[in-house]
């Protein structure tokens, strides 16, 4: 199950997660192990979402990756 992603960022998630070679959209252990993940999601979300939603998306990604055992940092 995908986390509660702000609607403005949904396409960014689907595009980034759907094209990274992982078999399932919800396989965050696989997604988070891809070093290009922040660079794929961040520019899209910055363009599509207001500031509060961008912060929410960053927190969601960091949280999901931590839960999957693959902690990452997303630059502010």
N, CA, C and O atoms as a printed pandas DataFrame, in Angstrom:
     atom_number atom_name residue_name chain_id  residue_number  x_coord  y_coord  z_coord
0              1         N          UNK        A               1    0.841   -1.186    0.000
1              2        CA          UNK        A               1    0.000    0.000    0.000
2              3         C          UNK        A               1    0.885    1.249    0.000
3              4         O          UNK        A               1    1.848    1.353    0.759
4              5         N          UNK        A               2    0.530    2.182   -0.869
5              6        CA          UNK        A               2    1.263    3.444   -0.907
6              7         C          UNK        A               2    0.828    4.310    0.263
7              8         O          UNK        A               2   -0.336    4.268    0.661
8              9         N          UNK        A               3    1.740    5.093    0.819
9             10        CA          UNK        A               3    1.374    5.988    1.922
10            11         C          UNK        A               3    0.457    7.103    1.434
11            12         O          UNK        A               3    0.184    7.213    0.239
12            13         N          UNK        A               4   -0.012    7.920    2.355
13            14        CA          UNK        A               4   -0.953    9.000    2.050
14            15         C          UNK        A               4   -0.216   10.154    1.369
15            16         O          UNK        A               4    0.169   11.131    2.011
16            17         N          UNK        A               5   -0.033   10.020    0.077
17            18        CA          UNK        A               5    0.735   10.988   -0.711
18            19         C          UNK        A               5   -0.171   12.146   -1.118
19            20         O          UNK        A               5   -1.295   11.912   -1.561
20            21         N          UNK        A               6    0.292   13.396   -0.979
21            22        CA          UNK        A               6   -0.521   14.521   -1.456
22            23         C          UNK        A               6   -0.859   14.337   -2.940
23            24         O          UNK        A               6    0.000   13.929   -3.721
24            25         N          UNK        A               7   -2.093   14.631   -3.329
25            26        CA          UNK        A               7   -2.515   14.413   -4.722
26            27         C          UNK        A               7   -1.598   15.066   -5.757
27            28         O          UNK        A               7   -1.398   14.515   -6.839
28            29         N          UNK        A               8   -1.044   16.227   -5.437
29            30        CA          UNK        A               8   -0.180   16.914   -6.405
30            31         C          UNK        A               8    1.076   16.108   -6.713
31            32         O          UNK        A               8    1.691   16.303   -7.762
32            33         N          UNK        A               9    1.466   15.203   -5.813
33            34        CA          UNK        A               9    2.709   14.447   -5.982
34            35         C          UNK        A               9    2.497   13.023   -6.473
35            36         O          UNK        A               9    3.465   12.301   -6.714
36            37         N          UNK        A              10    1.254   12.616   -6.623
37            38        CA          UNK        A              10    0.977   11.224   -6.971
38            39         C          UNK        A              10    1.630   10.814   -8.286
39            40         O          UNK        A              10    2.252    9.754   -8.361
40            41         N          UNK        A              11    1.499   11.632   -9.315
41            42        CA          UNK        A              11    2.113   11.294  -10.601
42            43         C          UNK        A              11    3.626   11.206  -10.484
43            44         O          UNK        A              11    4.249   10.372  -11.142
44            45         N          UNK        A              12    4.225   12.056   -9.655
45            46        CA          UNK        A              12    5.679   12.020   -9.454
46            47         C          UNK        A              12    6.100   10.671   -8.877
47            48         O          UNK        A              12    7.089   10.080   -9.311
48            49         N          UNK        A              13    5.337   10.189   -7.892
49            50        CA          UNK        A              13    5.643    8.904   -7.277
50            51         C          UNK        A              13    5.492    7.775   -8.281
51            52         O          UNK        A              13    6.381    6.936   -8.427
52            53         N          UNK        A              14    4.355    7.762   -8.976
53            54        CA          UNK        A              14    4.083    6.673   -9.915
54            55         C          UNK        A              14    5.142    6.634  -11.011
55            56         O          UNK        A              14    5.612    5.561  -11.388
56            57         N          UNK        A              15    5.515    7.799  -11.518
57            58        CA          UNK        A              15    6.519    7.849  -12.579
58            59         C          UNK        A              15    7.892    7.397  -12.070
59            60         O          UNK        A              15    8.546    6.571  -12.707
60            61         N          UNK        A              16    8.330    7.931  -10.934
61            62        CA          UNK        A              16    9.658    7.588  -10.406
62            63         C          UNK        A              16    9.724    6.127   -9.969
63            64         O          UNK        A              16   10.689    5.426  -10.273
64            65         N          UNK        A              17    8.696    5.671   -9.255
65            66        CA          UNK        A              17    8.719    4.309   -8.733
66            67         C          UNK        A              17    8.417    3.284   -9.814
67            68         O          UNK        A              17    8.853    2.136   -9.726
68            69         N          UNK        A              18    7.674    3.696  -10.831
69            70        CA          UNK        A              18    7.302    2.764  -11.896
70            71         C          UNK        A              18    8.400    2.524  -12.910
71            72         O          UNK        A              18    8.320    1.579  -13.694
72            73         N          UNK        A              19    9.418    3.358  -12.908
73            74        CA          UNK        A              19   10.467    3.247  -13.920
74            75         C          UNK        A              19   11.839    2.928  -13.343
75            76         O          UNK        A              19   12.849    3.108  -14.024
76            77         N          UNK        A              20   11.894    2.457  -12.096
77            78        CA          UNK        A              20   13.213    2.249  -11.480
78            79         C          UNK        A              20   13.677    0.795  -11.477
79            80         O          UNK        A              20   14.717    0.474  -10.902
80            81         N          UNK        A              21   12.911   -0.078  -12.114
81            82        CA          UNK        A              21   13.321   -1.476  -12.217
82            83         C          UNK        A              21   12.820   -2.375  -11.100
83            84         O          UNK        A              21   13.027   -3.588  -11.149
84            85         N          UNK        A              22   12.168   -1.809  -10.095
85            86        CA          UNK        A              22   11.609   -2.625   -9.014
86            87         C          UNK        A              22   10.313   -3.271   -9.507
87            88         O          UNK        A              22    9.595   -2.696  -10.326
88            89         N          UNK        A              23   10.025   -4.461   -9.005
89            90        CA          UNK        A              23    8.879   -5.189   -9.534
90            91         C          UNK        A              23    7.538   -4.673   -9.019
91            92         O          UNK        A              23    6.550   -4.701   -9.751
92            93         N          UNK        A              24    7.486   -4.203   -7.772
93            94        CA          UNK        A              24    6.211   -3.730   -7.223
94            95         C          UNK        A              24    6.307   -2.265   -6.826
95            96         O          UNK        A              24    7.338   -1.805   -6.337
96            97         N          UNK        A              25    5.217   -1.544   -7.042
97            98        CA          UNK        A              25    5.163   -0.123   -6.695
98            99         C          UNK        A              25    5.351    0.089   -5.194
99           100         O          UNK        A              25    5.821    1.145   -4.771
100          101         N          UNK        A              26    4.988   -0.902   -4.394
101          102        CA          UNK        A              26    5.067   -0.768   -2.936
102          103         C          UNK        A              26    6.343   -1.375   -2.345
103          104         O          UNK        A              26    6.459   -1.475   -1.123
104          105         N          UNK        A              27    7.291   -1.777   -3.173
105          106        CA          UNK        A              27    8.536   -2.387   -2.690
106          107         C          UNK        A              27    9.541   -1.290   -2.344
107          108         O          UNK        A              27   10.469   -1.017   -3.105
108          109         N          UNK        A              28    9.341   -0.663   -1.178
109          110        CA          UNK        A              28   10.177    0.480   -0.807
110          111         C          UNK        A              28   11.615    0.078   -0.501
111          112         O          UNK        A              28   12.521    0.901   -0.630
112          113         N          UNK        A              29   11.842   -1.172   -0.098
113          114        CA          UNK        A              29   13.223   -1.611    0.115
114          115         C          UNK        A              29   13.987   -1.512   -1.204
115          116         O          UNK        A              29   15.139   -1.078   -1.223
116          117         N          UNK        A              30   13.362   -1.906   -2.287
117          118        CA          UNK        A              30   13.986   -1.821   -3.607
118          119         C          UNK        A              30   14.082   -0.366   -4.063
119          120         O          UNK        A              30   15.151    0.082   -4.478
120          121         N          UNK        A              31   12.974    0.376   -3.988
121          122        CA          UNK        A              31   12.975    1.775   -4.452
122          123         C          UNK        A              31   14.023    2.605   -3.717
123          124         O          UNK        A              31   14.774    3.361   -4.333
124          125         N          UNK        A              32   14.064    2.458   -2.412
125          126        CA          UNK        A              32   14.946    3.296   -1.593
126          127         C          UNK        A              32   16.413    2.940   -1.772
127          128         O          UNK        A              32   17.292    3.736   -1.440
128          129         N          UNK        A              33   16.682    1.751   -2.294
129          130        CA          UNK        A              33   18.073    1.370   -2.537
130          131         C          UNK        A              33   18.614    1.990   -3.826
131          132         O          UNK        A              33   19.808    1.890   -4.110
132          133         N          UNK        A              34   17.743    2.626   -4.599
133          134        CA          UNK        A              34   18.161    3.283   -5.840
134          135         C          UNK        A              34   18.678    4.682   -5.510
135          136         O          UNK        A              34   17.905    5.516   -5.038
136          137         N          UNK        A              35   19.958    4.962   -5.745
137          138        CA          UNK        A              35   20.506    6.274   -5.369
138          139         C          UNK        A              35   19.869    7.434   -6.132
139          140         O          UNK        A              35   19.939    8.580   -5.686
140          141         N          UNK        A              36   19.259    7.151   -7.262
141          142        CA          UNK        A              36   18.649    8.224   -8.053
142          143         C          UNK        A              36   17.239    8.596   -7.588
143          144         O          UNK        A              36   16.653    9.539   -8.122
144          145         N          UNK        A              37   16.682    7.883   -6.611
145          146        CA          UNK        A              37   15.300    8.141   -6.188
146          147         C          UNK        A              37   15.036    9.597   -5.807
147          148         O          UNK        A              37   14.115   10.193   -6.365
148          149         N          UNK        A              38   15.797   10.206   -4.884
149          150        CA          UNK        A              38   15.503   11.609   -4.540
150          151         C          UNK        A              38   15.584   12.542   -5.752
151          152         O          UNK        A              38   14.781   13.466   -5.878
152          153         N          UNK        A              39   16.535   12.305   -6.627
153          154        CA          UNK        A              39   16.699   13.157   -7.797
154          155         C          UNK        A              39   15.591   13.015   -8.812
155          156         O          UNK        A              39   15.387   13.900   -9.643
156          157         N          UNK        A              40   14.862   11.895   -8.752
157          158        CA          UNK        A              40   13.739   11.705   -9.661
158          159         C          UNK        A              40   12.455   12.292   -9.092
159          160         O          UNK        A              40   11.660   12.885   -9.820
160          161         N          UNK        A              41   12.258   12.126   -7.799
161          162        CA          UNK        A              41   11.001   12.596   -7.202
162          163         C          UNK        A              41   11.039   14.094   -6.908
163          164         O          UNK        A              41   10.071   14.801   -7.186
164          165         N          UNK        A              42   12.149   14.587   -6.349
165          166        CA          UNK        A              42   12.205   15.967   -5.865
166          167         C          UNK        A              42   11.886   17.027   -6.917
167          168         O          UNK        A              42   11.036   17.878   -6.655
168          169         N          UNK        A              43   12.518   17.026   -8.094
169          170        CA          UNK        A              43   12.207   18.093   -9.065
170          171         C          UNK        A              43   10.749   18.075   -9.513
171          172         O          UNK        A              43   10.145   19.128   -9.717
172          173         N          UNK        A              44   10.193   16.895   -9.665
173          174        CA          UNK        A              44    8.791   16.768  -10.074
174          175         C          UNK        A              44    7.871   17.344   -9.003
175          176         O          UNK        A              44    6.951   18.100   -9.313
176          177         N          UNK        A              45    8.116   16.987   -7.744
177          178        CA          UNK        A              45    7.278   17.463   -6.638
178          179         C          UNK        A              45    7.431   18.976   -6.459
179          180         O          UNK        A              45    6.454   19.671   -6.181
180          181         N          UNK        A              46    8.657   19.484   -6.619
181          182        CA          UNK        A              46    8.872   20.930   -6.486
182          183         C          UNK        A              46    8.061   21.705   -7.514
183          184         O          UNK        A              46    7.580   22.804   -7.236
184          185         N          UNK        A              47    7.913   21.135   -8.694
185          186        CA          UNK        A              47    7.154   21.802   -9.747
186          187         C          UNK        A              47    5.650   21.647   -9.544
187          188         O          UNK        A              47    4.882   22.550   -9.873
188          189         N          UNK        A              48    5.230   20.508   -9.005
189          190        CA          UNK        A              48    3.806   20.183   -8.945
190          191         C          UNK        A              48    3.107   20.613   -7.659
191          192         O          UNK        A              48    1.885   20.762   -7.646
192          193         N          UNK        A              49    3.858   20.816   -6.580
193          194        CA          UNK        A              49    3.230   20.980   -5.266
194          195         C          UNK        A              49    3.631   22.276   -4.560
195          196         O          UNK        A              49    4.726   22.796   -4.775
196          197         N          UNK        A              50    2.723   22.800   -3.705
197          198        CA          UNK        A              50    3.084   23.928   -2.839
198          199         C          UNK        A              50    4.037   23.454   -1.737
199          200         O          UNK        A              50    4.209   22.254   -1.526
200          201         N          UNK        A              51    4.646   24.406   -1.045
201          202        CA          UNK        A              51    5.686   24.110   -0.058
202          203         C          UNK        A              51    5.246   23.097    0.999
203          204         O          UNK        A              51    5.995   22.167    1.298
204          205         N          UNK        A              52    4.058   23.254    1.567
205          206        CA          UNK        A              52    3.639   22.339    2.636
206          207         C          UNK        A              52    3.549   20.905    2.124
207          208         O          UNK        A              52    3.912   19.970    2.837
208          209         N          UNK        A              53    3.072   20.727    0.901
209          210        CA          UNK        A              53    2.983   19.380    0.334
210          211         C          UNK        A              53    4.369   18.829    0.022
211          212         O          UNK        A              53    4.602   17.630    0.167
212          213         N          UNK        A              54    5.293   19.691   -0.407
213          214        CA          UNK        A              54    6.662   19.235   -0.696
214          215         C          UNK        A              54    7.324   18.705    0.579
215          216         O          UNK        A              54    8.002   17.677    0.554
216          217         N          UNK        A              55    7.123   19.411    1.684
217          218        CA          UNK        A              55    7.682   18.961    2.971
218          219         C          UNK        A              55    7.057   17.623    3.365
219          220         O          UNK        A              55    7.752   16.721    3.832
220          221         N          UNK        A              56    5.755   17.502    3.177
221          222        CA          UNK        A              56    5.052   16.266    3.496
222          223         C          UNK        A              56    5.592   15.100    2.674
223          224         O          UNK        A              56    5.803   14.009    3.204
224          225         N          UNK        A              57    5.814   15.325    1.387
225          226        CA          UNK        A              57    6.330   14.273    0.506
226          227         C          UNK        A              57    7.726   13.846    0.947
227          228         O          UNK        A              57    8.018   12.652    1.003
228          229         N          UNK        A              58    8.587   14.803    1.260
229          230        CA          UNK        A              58    9.941   14.469    1.731
230          231         C          UNK        A              58    9.869   13.608    2.984
231          232         O          UNK        A              58   10.592   12.619    3.103
232          233         N          UNK        A              59    9.001   13.982    3.916
233          234        CA          UNK        A              59    8.853   13.220    5.156
234          235         C          UNK        A              59    8.338   11.812    4.884
235          236         O          UNK        A              59    8.789   10.851    5.508
236          237         N          UNK        A              60    7.389   11.687    3.950
237          238        CA          UNK        A              60    6.826   10.375    3.607
238          239         C          UNK        A              60    7.909    9.473    3.023
239          240         O          UNK        A              60    8.032    8.312    3.412
240          241         N          UNK        A              61    8.689   10.008    2.090
241          242        CA          UNK        A              61    9.728    9.200    1.445
242          243         C          UNK        A              61   10.774    8.757    2.468
243          244         O          UNK        A              61   11.143    7.583    2.511
244          245         N          UNK        A              62   11.246    9.685    3.286
245          246        CA          UNK        A              62   12.245    9.347    4.310
246          247         C          UNK        A              62   11.675    8.302    5.272
247          248         O          UNK        A              62   12.369    7.351    5.633
248          249         N          UNK        A              63   10.418    8.472    5.688
249          250        CA          UNK        A              63    9.778    7.544    6.617
250          251         C          UNK        A              63    9.619    6.155    5.998
251          252         O          UNK        A              63    9.936    5.152    6.637
252          253         N          UNK        A              64    9.130    6.092    4.761
253          254        CA          UNK        A              64    8.931    4.802    4.100
254          255         C          UNK        A              64   10.256    4.068    3.907
255          256         O          UNK        A              64   10.330    2.853    4.095
256          257         N          UNK        A              65   11.290    4.800    3.535
257          258        CA          UNK        A              65   12.598    4.171    3.341
258          259         C          UNK        A              65   13.167    3.678    4.671
259          260         O          UNK        A              65   13.755    2.598    4.731
260          261         N          UNK        A              66   12.997    4.456    5.729
261          262        CA          UNK        A              66   13.458    4.027    7.057
262          263         C          UNK        A              66   12.736    2.758    7.488
263          264         O          UNK        A              66   13.361    1.827    7.995
264          265         N          UNK        A              67   11.416    2.721    7.286
265          266        CA          UNK        A              67   10.633    1.536    7.649
266          267         C          UNK        A              67   11.074    0.316    6.849
267          268         O          UNK        A              67   11.000   -0.811    7.337
268          269         N          UNK        A              68   11.536    0.542    5.615
269          270        CA          UNK        A              68   11.984   -0.559    4.761
270          271         C          UNK        A              68   13.418   -0.978    5.079
271          272         O          UNK        A              68   13.932   -1.933    4.497
272          273         N          UNK        A              69   14.066   -0.258    6.008
273          274        CA          UNK        A              69   15.421   -0.596    6.400
274          275         C          UNK        A              69   16.495   -0.009    5.496
275          276         O          UNK        A              69   17.650   -0.433    5.528
276          277         N          UNK        A              70   16.096    0.981    4.682
277          278        CA          UNK        A              70   17.048    1.631    3.768
278          279         C          UNK        A              70   16.931    3.141    3.960
279          280         O          UNK        A              70   16.340    3.821    3.120
280          281         N          UNK        A              71   17.488    3.684    5.059
281          282        CA          UNK        A              71   17.338    5.119    5.314
282          283         C          UNK        A              71   18.006    5.968    4.234
283          284         O          UNK        A              71   19.097    5.650    3.761
284          285         N          UNK        A              72   17.335    7.046    3.858
285          286        CA          UNK        A              72   17.887    7.976    2.871
286          287         C          UNK        A              72   17.705    9.400    3.374
287          288         O          UNK        A              72   16.930    9.654    4.297
288          289         N          UNK        A              73   18.418   10.311    2.763
289          290        CA          UNK        A              73   18.255   11.738    3.025
290          291         C          UNK        A              73   17.750   12.392    1.754
291          292         O          UNK        A              73   18.191   12.065    0.653
292          293         N          UNK        A              74   16.828   13.309    1.919
293          294        CA          UNK        A              74   16.367   14.113    0.794
294          295         C          UNK        A              74   16.760   15.543    1.094
295          296         O          UNK        A              74   16.333   16.104    2.103
296          297         N          UNK        A              75   17.571   16.144    0.229
297          298        CA          UNK        A              75   17.978   17.529    0.480
298          299         C          UNK        A              75   16.766   18.450    0.532
299          300         O          UNK        A              75   15.801   18.237   -0.201
300          301         N          UNK        A              76   16.800   19.477    1.393
301          302        CA          UNK        A              76   15.644   20.380    1.501
302          303         C          UNK        A              76   15.437   21.190    0.233
303          304         O          UNK        A              76   14.509   21.995    0.160
